[in-house]
Amino acid sequence: MDVEKVIEFILDQQAKTEVQFAKHEAEFAKHEAEFAKIAGMIAQMAAIQLRTTESLEKLNASQALTDQAIRDLAAKQAITETKLQGLIDALSRNRNGHGN
């Protein structure tokens, strides 16, 4: 057994392993950067979802107020129509009763 050839083989394998290790470290760093970018995008999406949810809640509250205002207006309009019809009836009876 030639000790020098064994040592040379071991050193060659170690060099190749170090090159491969360096490549894997570079790939790992690249993937870490990509994951950080994705995490940032997820955080942005979560913030957008939160703002959208808050806006939707405000819109729903505003819609409820609008719906109530329309119901109130419809009730007041019904009262106004009843009073107007009463006035029209009263004026019609006055004319008919006095011969105007």
N, CA, C and O of each residue as an XYZ file, in Angstrom:
400
protein
N       0.850     -1.176      0.000
C       0.000      0.000      0.000
C       0.895      1.237      0.000
O       1.815      1.377      0.806
N       0.586      2.114     -0.927
C       1.365      3.336     -1.068
C       0.702      4.426     -0.223
O      -0.372      4.924     -0.561
N       1.356      4.783      0.870
C       0.823      5.755      1.821
C       0.660      7.122      1.167
O      -0.300      7.837      1.456
N       1.562      7.480      0.312
C       1.471      8.795     -0.341
C       0.236      8.867     -1.223
O      -0.431      9.902     -1.254
N      -0.089      7.794     -1.943
C      -1.274      7.794     -2.790
C      -2.552      7.863     -1.944
O      -3.516      8.523     -2.330
N      -2.559      7.194     -0.813
C      -3.714      7.222      0.085
C      -3.899      8.633      0.633
O      -5.015      9.151      0.671
N      -2.808      9.242      1.051
C      -2.878     10.618      1.580
C      -3.333     11.562      0.472
O      -4.151     12.451      0.710
N      -2.809     11.375     -0.731
C      -3.196     12.219     -1.862
C      -4.676     12.025     -2.174
O      -5.379     12.998     -2.445
N      -5.157     10.789     -2.139
C      -6.572     10.507     -2.373
C      -7.445     11.177     -1.306
O      -8.468     11.789     -1.617
N      -7.027     11.051     -0.066
C      -7.784     11.660      1.040
C      -7.825     13.176      0.888
O      -8.881     13.786      1.051
N      -6.698     13.780      0.583
C      -6.642     15.239      0.401
C      -7.505     15.670     -0.784
O      -8.179     16.698     -0.724
N      -7.482     14.880     -1.860
C      -8.304     15.190     -3.031
C      -9.787     15.110     -2.675
O     -10.570     15.978     -3.059
N     -10.167     14.068     -1.943
C     -11.560     13.916     -1.525
C     -11.984     15.044     -0.586
O     -13.106     15.546     -0.662
N     -11.080     15.427      0.287
C     -11.382     16.521      1.213
C     -11.581     17.820      0.441
O     -12.482     18.596      0.759
N     -10.761     18.062     -0.556
C     -10.887     19.274     -1.372
C     -12.225     19.276     -2.119
O     -12.922     20.289     -2.170
N     -12.568     18.109     -2.700
C     -13.839     18.010     -3.410
C     -15.021     18.221     -2.449
O     -16.002     18.881     -2.791
N     -14.909     17.660     -1.263
C     -15.956     17.810     -0.258
C     -16.105     19.267      0.155
O     -17.223     19.753      0.326
N     -14.999     19.959      0.313
C     -15.048     21.380      0.686
C     -15.691     22.215     -0.411
O     -16.437     23.151     -0.124
N     -15.406     21.880     -1.671
C     -16.023     22.600     -2.791
C     -17.534     22.365     -2.771
O     -18.318     23.306     -2.893
N     -17.931     21.106     -2.618
C     -19.355     20.786     -2.545
C     -20.022     21.474     -1.358
O     -21.135     21.986     -1.482
N     -19.361     21.488     -0.235
C     -19.889     22.138      0.959
C     -20.086     23.633      0.709
O     -21.099     24.210      1.106
N     -19.105     24.253      0.047
C     -19.208     25.684     -0.261
C     -20.386     25.942     -1.195
O     -21.097     26.934     -1.037
N     -20.598     25.045     -2.176
C     -21.743     25.197     -3.082
C     -23.053     25.087     -2.302
O     -23.979     25.870     -2.514
N     -23.120     24.114     -1.403
C     -24.336     23.939     -0.611
C     -24.583     25.122      0.314
O     -25.728     25.524      0.518
N     -23.526     25.673      0.867
C     -23.684     26.868      1.712
C     -24.230     28.030      0.896
O     -25.094     28.769      1.367
N     -23.730     28.196     -0.327
C     -24.209     29.278     -1.193
C     -25.680     29.067     -1.535
O     -26.467     30.013     -1.506
N     -26.054     27.833     -1.857
C     -27.452     27.533     -2.157
C     -28.334     27.764     -0.927
O     -29.444     28.286     -1.035
N     -27.834     27.375      0.217
C     -28.581     27.572      1.458
C     -28.813     29.061      1.713
O     -29.913     29.467      2.087
N     -27.782     29.864      1.512
C     -27.914     31.319      1.699
C     -28.937     31.891      0.715
O     -29.730     32.764      1.066
N     -28.906     31.384     -0.521
C     -29.865     31.834     -1.528
C     -31.293     31.484     -1.086
O     -32.196     32.314     -1.195
N     -31.494     30.277     -0.595
C     -32.821     29.866     -0.145
C     -33.259     30.655      1.085
O     -34.436     30.990      1.220
N     -32.340     30.947      1.964
C     -32.695     31.772      3.129
C     -33.184     33.140      2.686
O     -34.151     33.661      3.242
N     -32.528     33.731      1.690
C     -32.937     35.043      1.174
C     -34.335     34.949      0.547
O     -35.172     35.830      0.741
N     -34.571     33.876     -0.200
C     -35.886     33.683     -0.808
C     -36.963     33.509      0.262
O     -38.053     34.067      0.142
N     -36.661     32.743      1.299
C     -37.625     32.555      2.384
C     -37.903     33.868      3.107
O     -39.039     34.136      3.496
N     -36.876     34.680      3.286
C     -37.069     35.979      3.934
C     -37.978     36.864      3.084
O     -38.836     37.578      3.603
N     -37.772     36.804      1.770
C     -38.605     37.587      0.853
C     -40.055     37.108      0.929
O     -40.979     37.920      0.975
N     -40.248     35.794      0.941
C     -41.600     35.232      1.032
C     -42.242     35.608      2.366
O     -43.428     35.935      2.414
N     -41.473     35.562      3.437
C     -42.007     35.944      4.753
C     -42.450     37.403      4.745
O     -43.475     37.745      5.333
N     -41.682     38.259      4.083
C     -42.068     39.666      3.963
C     -43.365     39.827      3.187
O     -44.219     40.637      3.547
N     -43.504     39.049      2.118
C     -44.720     39.110      1.317
C     -45.927     38.617      2.123
O     -47.017     39.181      2.031
N     -45.720     37.577      2.901
C     -46.805     37.060      3.739
C     -47.216     38.108      4.770
O     -48.404     38.287      5.036
N     -46.242     38.797      5.346
C     -46.553     39.848      6.324
C     -47.348     40.975      5.656
O     -48.290     41.506      6.244
N     -46.964     41.339      4.417
C     -47.703     42.373      3.696
C     -49.135     41.921      3.423
O     -50.081     42.694      3.576
N     -49.283     40.667      3.019
C     -50.618     40.139      2.742
C     -51.469     40.128      4.003
O     -52.662     40.428      3.948
N     -50.872     39.787      5.131
C     -51.611     39.790      6.399
C     -52.056     41.205      6.749
O     -53.174     41.408      7.225
N     -51.185     42.183      6.514
C     -51.543     43.574      6.797
C     -52.681     44.034      5.880
O     -53.594     44.733      6.319
N     -52.619     43.642      4.619
C     -53.684     43.994      3.672
C     -54.990     43.342      4.093
O     -56.047     43.972      4.043
N     -54.921     42.085      4.505
C     -56.127     41.384      4.950
C     -56.720     42.067      6.176
O     -57.939     42.193      6.284
N     -55.877     42.503      7.092
C     -56.366     43.186      8.288
C     -57.059     44.488      7.914
O     -58.152     44.778      8.402
N     -56.415     45.282      7.037
C     -57.024     46.543      6.608
C     -58.336     46.289      5.869
O     -59.303     47.030      6.046
N     -58.370     45.255      5.052
C     -59.589     44.924      4.311
C     -60.707     44.524      5.266
O     -61.854     44.936      5.094
N     -60.378     43.734      6.256
C     -61.370     43.318      7.250
C     -61.898     44.526      8.012
O     -63.103     44.643      8.234
N     -61.005     45.423      8.415
C     -61.431     46.632      9.129
C     -62.328     47.494      8.249
O     -63.335     48.028      8.713
N     -61.957     47.627      6.976
C     -62.768     48.421      6.046
C     -64.136     47.789      5.852
O     -65.148     48.488      5.795
N     -64.164     46.482      5.751
C     -65.443     45.786      5.586
C     -66.320     45.962      6.814
O     -67.531     46.141      6.686
N     -65.731     45.913      7.997
C     -66.509     46.131      9.224
C     -67.083     47.540      9.259
O     -68.236     47.734      9.647
N     -66.283     48.529      8.854
C     -66.777     49.913      8.811
C     -67.893     50.052      7.777
O     -68.891     50.733      8.013
N     -67.711     49.402      6.636
C     -68.729     49.451      5.590
C     -70.029     48.819      6.064
O     -71.109     49.347      5.803
N     -69.930     47.695      6.756
C     -71.129     47.037      7.292
C     -71.840     47.923      8.309
O     -73.068     48.006      8.313
N     -71.070     48.585      9.172
C     -71.668     49.483     10.161
C     -72.346     50.657      9.464
O     -73.444     51.064      9.846
N     -71.691     51.198      8.444
C     -72.255     52.310      7.694
C     -73.525     51.875      6.965
O     -74.501     52.623      6.903
N     -73.505     50.671      6.420
C     -74.694     50.154      5.729
C     -75.853     49.991      6.700
O     -76.999     50.280      6.356
N     -75.562     49.531      7.907
C     -76.615     49.369      8.922
C     -77.232     50.730      9.257
O     -78.451     50.843      9.386
N     -76.395     51.758      9.398
C     -76.918     53.106      9.664
C     -77.761     53.607      8.503
O     -78.816     54.209      8.703
N     -77.292     53.356      7.293
C     -78.043     53.777      6.107
C     -79.390     53.063      6.040
O     -80.417     53.678      5.755
N     -79.372     51.765      6.305
C     -80.622     51.002      6.300
C     -81.607     51.555      7.326
O     -82.795     51.687      7.035
N     -81.123     51.878      8.520
C     -81.995     52.429      9.561
C     -82.538     53.791      9.148
O     -83.708     54.095      9.380
N     -81.680     54.614      8.532
C     -82.122     55.935      8.086
C     -83.214     55.806      7.019
O     -84.173     56.577      7.007
N     -83.060     54.829      6.131
C     -84.083     54.617      5.100
C     -85.395     54.144      5.729
O     -86.470     54.591      5.328
N     -85.314     53.252      6.703
C     -86.534     52.805      7.392
C     -87.216     53.985      8.098
O     -88.438     54.123      8.038
N     -86.420     54.837      8.771
C     -86.985     56.009      9.452
C     -87.634     56.952      8.453
O     -88.722     57.473      8.696
N     -86.965     57.167      7.333
C     -87.500     58.055      6.302
C     -88.798     57.502      5.728
O     -89.745     58.253      5.493
N     -88.846     56.198      5.501
C     -90.068     55.581      4.972
C     -91.223     55.730      5.962
O     -92.358     55.980      5.554
N     -90.947     55.579      7.247
C     -91.991     55.733      8.272
C     -92.494     57.171      8.296
O     -93.698     57.413      8.376
N     -91.570     58.120      8.226
C     -91.968     59.537      8.242
C     -92.736     59.888      6.981
O     -93.669     60.689      7.023
N     -92.347     59.291      5.855
C     -93.061     59.547      4.602
C     -94.487     59.011      4.684
O     -95.416     59.648      4.189
N     -94.667     57.857      5.298
C     -96.015     57.291      5.456
C     -96.882     58.210      6.305
O     -98.056     58.421      6.000
N     -96.298     58.760      7.378
C     -97.035     59.703      8.235
C     -97.406     60.953      7.442
O     -98.531     61.445      7.529
N     -96.441     61.463      6.662
C     -96.684     62.662      5.848
C     -97.794     62.398      4.840
O     -98.668     63.243      4.646
N     -97.768     61.249      4.203
C     -98.810     60.919      3.232
C    -100.185     60.838      3.897
O    -101.182     61.297      3.340
N    -100.226     60.250      5.096
C    -101.492     60.157      5.823
C    -102.016     61.547      6.169
O    -103.201     61.837      6.000
N    -101.118     62.399      6.654
C    -101.534     63.766      7.006
C    -101.950     64.550      5.763
O    -102.924     65.302      5.797
N    -101.213     64.376      4.670
C    -101.558     65.082      3.435
C    -102.919     64.630      2.919
O    -103.727     65.447      2.478
N    -103.161     63.351      2.976
C    -104.461     62.839      2.533
C    -105.574     63.377      3.436
O    -106.658     63.697      2.947
N    -105.325     63.481      4.732
C    -106.302     64.064      5.656
C    -106.578     65.512      5.315
O    -107.728     65.950      5.337
N    -105.531     66.259      4.999
C    -105.697     67.662      4.618
C    -106.493     67.782      3.327
O    -107.388     68.619      3.212
N    -106.158     66.937      2.359
C    -106.890     66.959      1.084
C    -108.363     66.633      1.330
O    -109.246     67.283      0.770
N    -108.622     65.646      2.152
C    -110.014     65.278      2.469
C    -110.726     66.430      3.171
O    -111.879     66.726      2.858
N    -110.057     67.075      4.109
C    -110.680     68.187      4.847
C    -110.995     69.338      3.910
O    -112.070     69.932      3.994
N    -110.069     69.658      3.020
C    -110.308     70.745      2.069
C    -111.441     70.399      1.110
O    -112.237     71.262      0.739
N    -111.508     69.152      0.720
C    -112.588     68.715     -0.187
C    -113.938     68.816      0.504
O    -114.913     69.238     -0.118
N    -114.019     68.440      1.777
C    -115.285     68.530      2.512
C    -115.688     70.000      2.712
O    -116.870     70.333      2.629
N    -114.733     70.858      2.967
C    -115.032     72.268      3.155
C    -115.650     72.867      1.913
O    -116.639     73.595      2.002
N    -115.108     72.585      0.806
C    -115.638     73.149     -0.449
C    -117.028     72.600     -0.729
O    -117.946     73.329     -1.106
N    -117.152     71.311     -0.536
C    -118.451     70.708     -0.839
C    -119.525     71.183      0.129
O    -120.679     71.360     -0.262
N    -119.159     71.388      1.382
C    -120.131     71.808      2.389
C    -120.556     73.249      2.243
O    -121.665     73.592      2.653
N    -119.737     74.102      1.686
C    -120.050     75.534      1.562
C    -120.426     75.921      0.160
O    -120.739     77.087     -0.083
N    -120.409     75.030     -0.737
C    -120.827     75.318     -2.092
C    -119.825     76.106     -2.897
O    -120.197     76.767     -3.866
N    -118.554     76.052     -2.517
C    -117.531     76.824     -3.237
C    -117.277     76.233     -4.558
O    -116.449     76.742     -5.313
